[in-house]
Amino acid sequence: MEKLIYSNPLATADDVKDFILEGKAYITFENNRLRLKNVLSKEEYGQLANYVFWCPIEFKDGIRMEWDFYPIYEPALCMMMFAAKNKDNGDIFLPELKERTGEYNCYLHGDINLYHLSYFRRNFPEERAFHICQLRKSNGGHKLASGGDPIPNVEDCQSPYHLSLSVKDGHIVFYINDLKVIDYIDNGTAFGEILKGGKIGFRQMAPAICEYANFKVYEI
């Protein structure tokens, strides 16, 4: 039996007043939904134009998170980062850790460990030609699994898309609407120990504009 342990409509600025932004982003609520858009130009600033918006709650292992996703503008790439802890298995916001600026290397090769699931990948020609979701594990950015992404390009979207992601004892399952996209078991040997518990963050790459709503976390 699942138990709801966190619920956030992401409808107003007050809902995210304690969230932590790494990088620079416009954060607005035009449709009573969290809308994220880059401040810096991708062409001029490259990876510095990207960002992560972290939920401040420290979650234990054995959770399922869900949220509604509304893609507005592409090229785009969105991620959910989860089970994020520092390399000593502690909080990722300790002051002694190196500052993270939204650049991908901060999360691939920095001083934190996490899983990251990329979806709505539309940034590069090969991603636009063949839509997939990818699950990776850092430190190191090791690719664990991939699956087809059923979300169409923006002009054909019928939002919202309901996304669900569960993680327990290294077993990670991702759904888009009712379609299972990824089902993977981390054995804890190939790319380091199983990651358990930690922070959850929304990552978005410029020049995407996307909206999020009804973020919930359940104990499973």
CORJOHU-V72729 format. One record per run of one state. SS is the DSSP state (A for helix, B for strand, O for the rest). FROM is the first residue (numbers start at 1). LEN is the number of residues. If there is no record, write none. Layout:
BEGIN
SS:FROM:LEN / SS:FROM:LEN
END
This chain:
BEGIN
O:1:2 / B:3:6 / O:9:4 / A:13:4 / O:17:3 / B:20:3 / O:23:2 / B:25:4 / O:29:5 / B:34:5 / O:39:3 / A:42:8 / O:50:1 / B:51:4 / O:55:4 / B:59:1 / O:60:3 / B:63:11 / O:74:3 / B:77:10 / O:87:18 / A:105:4 / O:109:3 / B:112:8 / O:120:5 / A:125:5 / O:130:2 / B:132:7 / O:139:3 / B:142:7 / O:149:5 / A:154:3 / O:157:4 / B:161:8 / O:169:2 / B:171:6 / O:177:2 / B:179:7 / O:186:12 / B:198:8 / O:206:3 / B:209:11 / O:220:1
END
